[in-house]
Amino acid sequence: MPKMTPYEKGRKMEYKAKQVMESWFGCYVIRSAGSHTPIDLICGNGIQVFAVQVKSEEAKHKVDWDTLREWSEKFQAIPMLLVMCKGGRVQVYIDGERVYGEDIDNVIYY
């Protein structure tokens, strides 16, 4: 099987993140494919809007939170990072802070 390109890996993670936002938080999701912007997904659940950047576990340190916040403000959105980990785990960061399990309910309304 041929090795996936970086674009294909990113696309696969973005589609998984899209499924997470839809199933966990009841969001409608728009994917900004090939946009070369800090926002990979714009997600809304009727109550909140999220500007989501998707990264692998290895690349999560490369997030420029200042730029993501700046872009999020233009959409009146909450800046979010979804880290797609090996084994299907997902880490959620909101505005630079990791959010765990039950704490998600205190930040995301759905």
C-alpha positions as CSV (number, residue, x, y, z in Angstrom):
1,M,0.0,0.0,0.0
2,P,1.4,3.4,-0.9
3,K,2.4,5.8,1.9
4,M,-0.1,8.6,2.6
5,T,1.0,12.1,1.7
6,P,0.9,14.8,4.5
7,Y,-2.3,16.2,2.8
8,E,-4.0,12.8,3.0
9,K,-3.0,12.3,6.6
10,G,-4.4,15.8,7.4
11,R,-7.6,15.2,5.5
12,K,-8.1,11.9,7.3
13,M,-7.7,13.6,10.7
14,E,-10.0,16.5,9.7
15,Y,-12.7,14.0,8.8
16,K,-12.3,12.2,12.1
17,A,-12.5,15.6,13.9
18,K,-15.6,16.5,11.9
19,Q,-17.2,13.2,13.2
20,V,-16.2,14.1,16.8
21,M,-17.7,17.6,16.6
22,E,-21.0,16.2,15.1
23,S,-21.4,13.2,17.4
24,W,-20.0,14.6,20.7
25,F,-21.3,18.2,20.5
26,G,-24.2,18.1,17.9
27,C,-22.4,20.5,15.6
28,Y,-22.9,21.3,12.0
29,V,-19.4,21.4,10.5
30,I,-17.8,23.2,7.5
31,R,-14.3,21.9,6.5
32,S,-12.0,24.5,5.0
33,A,-10.1,22.1,2.8
34,G,-6.8,23.4,1.3
35,S,-7.4,26.9,2.8
36,H,-3.9,27.2,4.4
37,T,-5.5,29.1,7.3
38,P,-5.3,28.4,11.0
39,I,-8.9,27.2,11.0
40,D,-9.5,23.7,9.7
41,L,-13.2,23.4,10.7
42,I,-15.9,25.9,11.6
43,C,-18.5,24.2,13.8
44,G,-21.7,25.4,15.3
45,N,-24.3,23.7,17.5
46,G,-26.9,26.5,17.6
47,I,-25.5,27.8,20.9
48,Q,-21.8,28.2,20.2
49,V,-19.4,28.4,17.3
50,F,-16.0,26.8,17.3
51,A,-12.9,27.6,15.2
52,V,-11.1,24.3,15.2
53,Q,-7.6,23.4,14.3
54,V,-6.8,19.7,14.0
55,K,-3.3,18.4,14.8
56,S,-1.6,15.0,15.3
57,E,-0.2,14.3,18.8
58,E,3.3,14.9,17.4
59,A,2.4,18.3,16.0
60,K,0.2,19.7,18.8
61,H,3.1,21.9,20.0
62,K,3.0,23.7,16.6
63,V,-0.2,25.5,17.3
64,D,0.0,29.3,17.2
65,W,-2.7,30.2,19.7
66,D,-2.4,33.9,19.2
67,T,-3.2,33.6,15.5
68,L,-6.0,31.0,16.1
69,R,-7.6,33.4,18.7
70,E,-7.3,36.3,16.3
71,W,-9.0,34.3,13.5
72,S,-11.6,33.0,15.9
73,E,-12.6,36.5,17.0
74,K,-13.5,37.3,13.4
75,F,-16.1,34.5,13.5
76,Q,-17.2,35.2,17.1
77,A,-16.0,31.6,17.7
78,I,-14.3,29.8,20.5
79,P,-10.7,28.7,19.5
80,M,-10.4,24.9,19.8
81,L,-7.6,22.4,19.1
82,L,-8.5,18.8,18.5
83,V,-5.5,16.5,18.8
84,M,-6.0,13.2,17.1
85,C,-4.0,10.6,19.0
86,K,-3.0,7.1,18.1
87,G,-5.5,4.5,19.1
88,G,-8.4,6.8,18.3
89,R,-8.1,9.0,21.4
90,V,-8.9,12.7,21.0
91,Q,-7.6,15.5,23.2
92,V,-9.6,18.7,23.4
93,Y,-8.0,22.1,24.0
94,I,-10.1,25.3,24.3
95,D,-8.3,28.6,24.2
96,G,-5.0,27.0,25.0
97,E,-6.2,24.9,27.9
98,R,-6.7,21.1,27.9
99,V,-10.2,20.1,28.8
100,Y,-10.9,16.7,30.3
101,G,-14.0,14.5,30.4
102,E,-16.7,16.1,32.6
103,D,-15.1,19.5,32.4
104,I,-16.1,19.6,28.7
105,D,-19.7,20.1,29.9
106,N,-18.7,23.3,31.7
107,V,-17.3,24.8,28.5
108,I,-19.3,23.4,25.6
109,Y,-23.1,23.7,25.7
110,Y,-25.1,21.3,23.7
